[in-house]
Amino acid sequence: MPNKKCLVFFFFLFFLVIIGVIVICLIAKDGIKHKETESPFWQRTIVYQVYPRSFCDHDGDGTGDLQGILSKADYLKELGVGTVWLSPIFSSPMADFGYDVANFTAIEPLFGTMDDFDALRAALHDRGLRLVLDFVPNHSSDEHEWFVKSRRKEEPYADYYIWADPKGFDEEGQPIPPNNWLSVFRGPAWTWAEERQQFYFHQFLAKQPDLNYRNERVRDEMKQVLRFWLDRGVDGFRVDAVKFLFEVEDISQDESVANDPETDDPLDYYYLNHTLTTNQPETLEVVNEWRDILDQYSDRVMMAEVYDDDIRQVMKYYGNDSVPLADFPFNFLLIDSFRNRSDLSGAALKDALDLWMDNMPEGKWPNWVLGNHDNGRVGSRFGEDLIDALNMLVLLLPGTPVTYYGEEIGMLNTFISWEDTQDPQACNHGLDGYEDYSRDPERTPMQWDNSTLAGFTTGNSTWLPVNDNFKDLNVKAQQHAEKSHLKIYEELARLREEETFTKGHTAYPVISNEVFSLLRYLEGYESYLLVMNTSEEELEVDLHQHANMELPPTAEVVLRSVTDTAEATVPGSEIHLSEVKLAAGEGLLLTFSE
Ligand code: GLC
């Protein structure tokens, strides 16, 4: 009898366990399902680019570092950016400030240690922020051990780079490069290596030899690099200079002269057309191999850096269903289409947005880049009055916005004298030409507060000078001011999480020479209307008269540029859409129901 009771008891227990397992499975399945239907993180966040040398210097040597970035993790969280992309932090002699990598899987000591990296990743992840690294696949530093061995023809490295015999020798017995190809940074793309008695090819500096992607071993090595960082918990990569990966195999061919009236310097990169040295078909195969690797991990992003005048070339990097590539190539149209304020009009802005959207392959995701470490500051390119309006635009459009550090406070280009110039591209153009090419003005230290050296460093010097305007233009001042670029940015970052922006539709009710407008709407939710004055004059506009759709008589002000001080547009005020007054360059964000 006790045995029978025991049996019943065990049966009951067994039954309970089975039910428990089923319930747990159902909950887990639901959880997974939920995750599967959620959009990938990179579609939900702002990407914030940190240039590590310039963000925050913890050890006082005048150059930013990983511990410095970590000390600002709370700032980044509060700012509302969800993804942090770090420009290269790998071991480097710094000829191109980290874009010349001497060891792809080691941290540059100037920036800290692998422990510092792990701590930074953990600090960001703890705060729900993602971490993206720069992947620089096209070239390494000439100080990379692969190149040192390749130059000695040591196997298996002999063909890790692109080596070629001279075309001949000149009268002085000097070797002549195999063709006329030019480096992006000016001058021949071939440099003679005495040791090997051959030329090697470099799209950028002589200190940045191009890797040979026709060598399977090189492809494998670089895939290992991706796995190394993915295993260490990074959430993806920004892929540097990817269109330069391959050149035609037959290097006896010269590139044709561009006949561009703006370039008469035969050593300038733009003197030639680059049909033989960029966007070769094999490049996409390699990017697809990288995609495969990222897809073996969950929820990782690949953003590709591709500047090209031909939008169709750029779009290729999105790939398609059968050959998936990057999640997106960067959209540089807001940089490339407007070199000066005078290029900007409501209509031109709309054209730039359309150019991307009309060419983007079906089902792909847009992105909007206003600035980066290779282009001047937004306020200096467009005009300070447009800073808020442009942040409003890129943060409220559908797609992923990419913000370069300091743009949230409207940092401006810093004048850098020839003596202080660091950028190798600027140095290659000499005293007379350096200012047109220098990327130093947009790379100066982040302006944190009004203390000495803007609170960037505890030391007494900085690698590039701090902008003189730091006393007024800094994070702390903007945190305490009643209104500031920073406060507007934070508010936008919060707003863009609302359903109207995450799920809503997009329209452009009024577009003219002086006015650009963007409407985001979704049934059952508040609508938002951004009205922008792209001109340099104050403006009063009757939106009803010009709108291509019905608009309500009035709307409530949500946000306005710091330049607007009018009583009528204090946030919370009701304004008539038939008489909207805008300061020069202003962005005014309005809301209304239905
Ligand atoms: C990319 C980087 C740039 C660098 C170049 C060479 O364009 O953004 O800063 O100089 O690649 O790596």
Residues whose N, C-alpha, C, O or C-beta is under 5 A from the ligand:
A	BS01	GLC	D96 Y99 F204 D240 A241 D374
